[in-house]
Amino acid sequence: MSQQRFPSSVDIAIIGAGAAGLGAARTLENSGLSVIVLEARDRVGGRAFTRMVTPEIAFDVGCGWLHSADENCFVGIAGQLGIAIDTTHPPWSERSFGDVFPPRQRAAFGKALDAFYERVWRAAKRKTDAAAATLLEPGNRWNPMIDAVSTYVNGAELDRISIHDVEAYRDTGVNWRIRAGYGALIAAYGAPCPVALNCPVSVVDHSGLQLKIETSQGPLTADKVIITVPTNLIADGAIRFVPELPDKVEAARGLPLGADDKVMLKLSDPNGFPADGNLRGATMRAAMGSYHLRPFGLDCIEGFFGGRFARELEDAGDGAFAAQSIDEIADLLGNDIRRKLTPLAESRWSRDPFTRGSYSHALPGHAGARAILAAPVDDRLFFAGEATSPHFFSTAHGARDSGERAAREVMARRVVAVAKLV
């Protein structure tokens, strides 16, 4: 990461050094334009962050899987940086460990889930949108678990998810990962970028010929600004626009960030536990965790929680995810497992002041808000971030690609402007 003296004026200011902001900055590298990335945190990466919780275990606090890996830009980026990719099949596609989710029940659940997505596909053909929960089959025993899947995928239950948004998401079914950590990969990708850390932005004034940006490190003027912050910050007014941008704020409110959190537990005695195994009980409730046994063959268990249940555990304070995980795993595998598990780390993304959630989902009737949020304003304000991606929203590669898209929009507008002057 390139730290430099804070400038008073630049051609392009990028707000946010997550995957979108870094993607924009890398795209502008050889443009001849002066660029600065303004980042509120003391690090780059945003919702991509890898912590080494032991000398061997890398914990991706945020994104951890290269979804749609056969179309994911970070696969090529990892190759360029010499960072190894692991292509082991994800655990959620495997049968559950032990007898807690027997194959016959798992097959019945899979059939119910496939039928639900078939109904989504058919319903999405209609212009009228609705909550995806309306497509659950009345009385189907698997409905709570289908809802639980939504909390992992969308960060929210199906009553808060647009049918059109569910159908718009593109999933090729290929999911890979980085043993060193997805967050570590994105940090390495952003290393050459000119970033001002610990520099939150409070105001973007676009009332005059020059854009004026108020930051904690002082004022800054720019010809153009690329805004890549999470939707919750725009919706909550954490960054104020002068004049106001009600269409953008309304679009952001229709694309809130859900809650998805992780916990990492040390497993002191891995004997008998499969590497990259899956553990999930046939529990008929949406409030439940899902567990990845011994990721990369390491002596640990990674747990996942989403939706309202994740928010409840966040509200319960530090250690609540670990305590819940240990209780659930003991219920599934027996009380003796408790002595083998030690908490290492957990996330609380809704409590993070710079994101206030995990990743975006469209509320019913608001799937079109992604395009509204992505549209430039007066050819001077440009918007990027995972929430603006039409098909890869909620992913790091969708965010990075949106940053590249915004940067190319900036350069195209400058070419047109120069041409008019000739």
Sequence and secondary structure as in RCSB ss.txt:
>XXXX:A:sequence
MSQQRFPSSVDIAIIGAGAAGLGAARTLENSGLSVIVLEARDRVGGRAFTRMVTPEIAFDVGCGWLHSADENCFV
GIAGQLGIAIDTTHPPWSERSFGDVFPPRQRAAFGKALDAFYERVWRAAKRKTDAAAATLLEPGNRWNPMIDAVS
TYVNGAELDRISIHDVEAYRDTGVNWRIRAGYGALIAAYGAPCPVALNCPVSVVDHSGLQLKIETSQGPLTADKV
IITVPTNLIADGAIRFVPELPDKVEAARGLPLGADDKVMLKLSDPNGFPADGNLRGATMRAAMGSYHLRPFGLDC
IEGFFGGRFARELEDAGDGAFAAQSIDEIADLLGNDIRRKLTPLAESRWSRDPFTRGSYSHALPGHAGARAILAA
PVDDRLFFAGEATSPHFFSTAHGARDSGERAAREVMARRVVAVAKLV
>XXXX:A:secstr
 B     SEEEEEEE  BHHHHHHHHHTTTSS  EEEE SSSSSBTT  EEESSSS EEESS  EETTGGG HHH
HHHHHHT   B    GGGS BSTTSS HHHHHHHHHHHHHHHHHHHHHTTSSS  BGGGGS TT TTHHHHHHHH
HHHHSS GGGSBHHHHHH    S  EE TT HHHHHHHHTTTSBEE S  EEEEE SSSSEEEEETTEEEEEEEE
EE   HHHHHTTSSEEES  HHHHHHHHTS B  EEEEEEEES  TT  TTEEE    SSSS  EEEESGGG SE
EEEEEEHHHHHHHHHT TTHHHHHHHHHHHHHH GGGGGGEEEEEE  GGG TTTSSS B   TT TTHHHHHHS
 BTTTEEE SGGG SSSTTSHHHHHHHHHHHHHHHHHHHHHHHHHH 
